[in-house]
Amino acid sequence: MRATTAARILAFASFSYDPVCGSLLLRDLNPECAPGGNFNLNPWQLQLPTGPPNNPTQIPPSQLVGCDGYTDSHFFTDAQGDGSMVMQAPGSNSGCTKFVESAHCRTEFTEITGDWDPFASVNRMMVQMKAIRGSNICVGQLFQAGGAPNKPLAEIYYYSDGTFHVGNPQTPPGGNQVLQTLQGVNVPHNQIFKMELRYEEGVASISINDGGFIKLNKKFDPPRAFFKTGNYNQADDDASVHVYSLDVQHEA
C-alpha cells in the first residue's frame, strides 16, 4: 500500500461559511506579499498564457514560493484590495499561448507533487475564490495520469449567470463531454464561494459552499489522477479570478 501522505496548502486567510447570511467569512491576507507569501505553493506548478507557440510558460514551485516569489501581469496579489491571489486569462481569440491539445487560454495551477490513486481513502481539493470577469471559466479539473491520455476526467465550469456545470468525457481520449448541471447551485459574480472536489474510493463528487456533495457522472476511472485549479478561460472574453484559500489532502 502506498505510504500515507498529506499535503495541506493554506493561505494566511481562513474562512468559515455562514449558513444564515449565505456568505464566506474572510480574514486578512498580506497584500504586500506575492502569492507565494500568502499560500504554500510548493505542490503546484503555474501554467500561463504566455510563451512560444504551443509551449505555454510554466513556473515551478521553486520560483513561486515566498513573499518575493513570482508575479507577472496574469498572476499577482491584489495589493490595493483584499490581498487575494489574482489569476487572469485572456480570451481564446486573443493570440495567447495554448497547449497543442487546447483551444483556450489559462492561468492555472497543476498539482506537481505526484499523481495519486483515485481509489485511495482521501483525495480532496478545497478552494475559495470569486470570479470578477469571465463568461465561462473552468475553475477546477480532475485530470488523468498514470499512462492514461493527457486529458481531463472532469472539468468544473462556472458561468457568468452564477451556475456550475461539470464536463464529463465519455471515454478517456475525450472530445465527447456531456455537461452535468449542478442543480440548485448559484453564486453571483464577485461573490466568494467555496468549492470542494473529491475523488476517493472511485467516487468523484463536488460541493459548493458546503451545500452537500453531488456525485459526478464520470464514465471511467484512470489508473492515477491529479487536481488542477485556477482560471482556465473557456470563452472569448477576458476572465479574472481571485483566490482566497487553497487546500489539498491525500491519504492512502
C-alpha positions as CSV (number, residue, x, y, z in Angstrom):
1,M,0.0,0.0,0.0
2,R,1.2,3.5,-0.8
3,A,2.5,5.4,2.3
4,T,0.1,7.9,3.8
5,T,0.8,11.4,2.6
6,A,-0.8,14.7,3.4
7,A,-0.3,18.0,1.7
8,R,-2.1,21.0,3.0
9,I,-1.9,24.3,1.1
10,L,-3.3,27.0,3.3
11,A,-3.3,30.8,2.9
12,F,-2.9,33.1,5.9
13,A,-6.6,33.8,5.3
14,S,-9.1,31.3,6.6
15,F,-12.8,31.2,6.1
16,S,-16.0,29.7,7.5
17,Y,-19.4,29.6,5.9
18,D,-22.3,31.5,7.5
19,P,-25.4,29.5,6.6
20,V,-27.6,32.4,7.7
21,C,-26.0,35.1,5.6
22,G,-25.0,32.6,2.9
23,S,-21.5,34.1,2.7
24,L,-17.9,33.2,3.5
25,L,-16.2,35.0,6.4
26,L,-12.8,36.4,5.4
27,R,-9.7,37.0,7.4
28,D,-6.8,39.2,6.2
29,L,-4.2,38.1,3.6
30,N,-1.0,40.1,3.3
31,P,-1.3,42.5,0.4
32,E,2.4,43.3,0.4
33,C,3.5,39.8,-0.5
34,A,3.5,37.9,-3.8
35,P,1.0,35.0,-3.8
36,G,3.8,32.6,-2.6
37,G,4.0,34.6,0.6
38,N,0.3,34.1,1.4
39,F,-0.1,30.5,0.1
40,N,2.2,27.5,0.3
41,L,2.6,26.8,-3.4
42,N,5.2,24.1,-3.1
43,P,2.9,21.4,-4.6
44,W,1.8,23.5,-7.6
45,Q,3.2,24.4,-11.0
46,L,1.7,27.5,-12.6
47,Q,0.7,27.4,-16.3
48,L,0.5,30.8,-18.0
49,P,-1.0,32.1,-21.4
50,T,2.5,33.3,-22.5
51,G,5.5,31.7,-24.2
52,P,6.4,30.4,-27.6
53,P,3.7,28.7,-29.8
54,N,2.2,25.5,-28.3
55,N,4.6,25.8,-25.3
56,P,3.0,27.9,-22.5
57,T,5.2,29.3,-19.8
58,Q,5.3,27.1,-16.7
59,I,6.6,28.3,-13.4
60,P,7.9,25.7,-11.0
61,P,7.2,25.8,-7.2
62,S,10.8,26.9,-6.5
63,Q,10.1,30.2,-8.2
64,L,6.6,30.7,-6.8
65,V,7.2,30.3,-3.1
66,G,7.9,33.2,-0.7
67,C,6.9,36.8,-0.2
68,D,9.2,37.8,-3.1
69,G,8.0,34.9,-5.3
70,Y,7.0,35.0,-8.9
71,T,4.4,37.5,-10.2
72,D,3.5,38.9,-13.6
73,S,0.6,40.6,-15.3
74,H,-1.5,37.5,-15.2
75,F,-0.6,36.3,-11.7
76,F,-0.2,38.7,-8.8
77,T,-1.6,39.8,-5.4
78,D,-4.5,42.2,-5.2
79,A,-2.3,44.8,-3.4
80,Q,-4.9,47.6,-3.5
81,G,-7.7,45.4,-2.3
82,D,-8.0,42.3,-0.1
83,G,-4.7,40.6,-0.8
84,S,-6.2,37.8,-2.7
85,M,-4.3,35.8,-5.4
86,V,-5.3,37.2,-8.8
87,M,-5.3,34.8,-11.8
88,Q,-6.1,36.5,-15.1
89,A,-6.5,34.8,-18.5
90,P,-7.3,36.5,-21.9
91,G,-10.0,35.3,-24.3
92,S,-9.5,32.4,-26.6
93,N,-9.1,34.6,-29.7
94,S,-6.5,36.9,-28.1
95,G,-3.5,35.2,-29.6
96,C,-2.4,33.8,-26.2
97,T,-0.1,30.7,-26.0
98,K,-2.0,27.5,-25.7
99,F,-1.1,23.8,-25.3
100,V,-1.5,21.8,-28.5
101,E,-4.4,19.9,-27.0
102,S,-6.3,23.0,-26.0
103,A,-8.2,25.9,-27.7
104,H,-8.2,28.1,-24.6
105,C,-6.0,30.4,-22.5
106,R,-5.2,29.7,-18.9
107,T,-3.5,30.9,-15.7
108,E,-3.9,27.7,-13.9
109,F,-2.2,25.5,-11.2
110,T,-1.4,21.9,-11.8
111,E,-0.6,19.6,-9.0
112,I,3.0,18.6,-9.4
113,T,3.9,16.7,-6.2
114,G,2.8,13.4,-7.7
115,D,-0.3,11.8,-9.0
116,W,-2.4,9.7,-6.8
117,D,-4.7,6.6,-6.6
118,P,-8.4,7.5,-7.3
119,F,-9.4,4.5,-5.1
120,A,-7.4,5.8,-2.1
121,S,-9.4,6.9,1.0
122,V,-8.8,10.6,0.8
123,N,-8.2,12.8,-2.3
124,R,-9.6,16.3,-1.8
125,M,-9.1,19.8,-3.1
126,M,-10.8,22.8,-1.3
127,V,-10.6,26.2,-3.0
128,Q,-12.2,29.6,-2.0
129,M,-12.4,32.1,-4.9
130,K,-14.6,34.5,-6.8
131,A,-14.8,35.5,-10.4
132,I,-14.6,39.2,-11.3
133,R,-14.9,38.8,-15.1
134,G,-15.4,35.9,-17.5
135,S,-18.5,34.3,-19.0
136,N,-17.3,30.7,-18.8
137,I,-14.3,29.7,-16.6
138,C,-13.0,26.2,-15.8
139,V,-12.2,26.7,-12.1
140,G,-11.2,23.1,-11.4
141,Q,-10.2,19.8,-13.0
142,L,-9.7,16.2,-12.3
143,F,-7.0,15.1,-14.7
144,Q,-6.0,11.7,-15.9
145,A,-2.5,10.3,-15.2
146,G,-0.6,7.0,-14.9
147,G,-0.3,6.3,-18.6
148,A,-3.9,7.5,-19.4
149,P,-4.5,10.0,-22.2
150,N,-3.4,13.6,-21.4
151,K,-7.0,14.6,-20.9
152,P,-9.3,15.7,-18.0
153,L,-11.6,13.3,-16.3
154,A,-13.9,16.1,-15.3
155,E,-13.9,19.9,-15.7
156,I,-15.8,22.3,-13.4
157,Y,-17.2,25.3,-15.3
158,Y,-18.5,28.4,-13.7
159,Y,-20.7,30.6,-15.9
160,S,-21.4,34.3,-15.5
161,D,-25.0,33.6,-14.7
162,G,-23.8,32.0,-11.4
163,T,-24.4,28.4,-12.4
164,F,-21.9,25.5,-12.2
165,H,-21.6,22.7,-14.8
166,V,-19.3,19.6,-15.0
167,G,-17.9,18.5,-18.3
168,N,-17.8,14.6,-18.1
169,P,-16.0,13.0,-21.1
170,Q,-17.5,9.7,-22.1
171,T,-14.2,8.0,-23.0
172,P,-10.5,8.6,-21.9
173,P,-9.4,10.3,-25.1
174,G,-12.0,13.0,-24.6
175,G,-13.7,15.2,-27.2
176,N,-17.1,14.0,-26.2
177,Q,-18.1,15.7,-23.0
178,V,-21.6,15.7,-21.6
179,L,-22.5,18.6,-19.4
180,Q,-23.9,17.9,-15.9
181,T,-25.5,21.0,-14.3
182,L,-25.2,21.3,-10.5
183,Q,-28.9,21.7,-9.7
184,G,-29.8,24.3,-7.1
185,V,-26.3,25.9,-7.0
186,N,-25.9,29.6,-8.0
187,V,-23.2,32.1,-6.9
188,P,-23.3,35.6,-8.4
189,H,-20.2,37.1,-9.9
190,N,-18.0,38.9,-7.5
191,Q,-19.1,36.7,-4.6
192,I,-16.7,34.3,-2.9
193,F,-17.6,30.7,-3.0
194,K,-16.0,27.5,-1.6
195,M,-15.6,24.5,-3.9
196,E,-14.6,21.1,-2.6
197,L,-13.7,18.5,-5.2
198,R,-13.2,14.8,-4.1
199,Y,-12.1,11.7,-5.9
200,E,-11.8,8.9,-3.4
201,E,-12.6,5.2,-3.3
202,G,-13.5,5.5,-7.0
203,V,-16.2,8.1,-6.4
204,A,-15.9,11.7,-7.8
205,S,-18.0,14.4,-6.2
206,I,-18.2,18.1,-5.7
207,S,-19.7,20.5,-3.1
208,I,-20.2,24.3,-3.4
209,N,-20.5,26.3,-0.2
210,D,-20.8,23.2,1.9
211,G,-24.2,22.5,0.4
212,G,-23.8,18.7,0.2
213,F,-21.9,16.6,-2.2
214,I,-23.1,15.9,-5.8
215,K,-21.7,12.8,-7.5
216,L,-20.1,13.4,-10.8
217,N,-21.4,11.5,-13.8
218,K,-18.0,10.1,-14.8
219,K,-17.8,7.1,-17.2
220,F,-14.4,5.6,-16.4
221,D,-11.6,5.6,-13.9
222,P,-8.0,6.3,-14.9
223,P,-5.2,4.5,-13.1
224,R,-3.9,7.7,-11.5
225,A,-5.1,11.3,-11.3
226,F,-4.3,14.9,-10.1
227,F,-6.0,18.2,-9.5
228,K,-5.9,21.5,-11.3
229,T,-7.4,24.8,-10.4
230,G,-7.4,28.5,-11.2
231,N,-8.5,30.3,-14.3
232,Y,-8.8,28.1,-17.5
233,N,-10.8,30.6,-19.6
234,Q,-13.3,28.8,-21.9
235,A,-14.6,31.9,-23.8
236,D,-13.5,34.8,-26.0
237,D,-13.8,37.5,-23.2
238,D,-11.1,38.1,-20.6
239,A,-11.5,36.3,-17.3
240,S,-10.3,37.2,-13.8
241,V,-10.4,35.0,-10.7
242,H,-9.4,35.9,-7.1
243,V,-8.3,33.0,-4.9
244,Y,-8.5,33.2,-1.1
245,S,-7.5,29.8,0.1
246,L,-6.3,26.5,-1.3
247,D,-6.1,23.2,0.4
248,V,-5.4,19.6,-0.8
249,Q,-5.4,16.4,1.2
250,H,-4.3,12.9,0.2
251,E,-4.2,9.7,2.2
252,A,-3.7,6.1,1.1
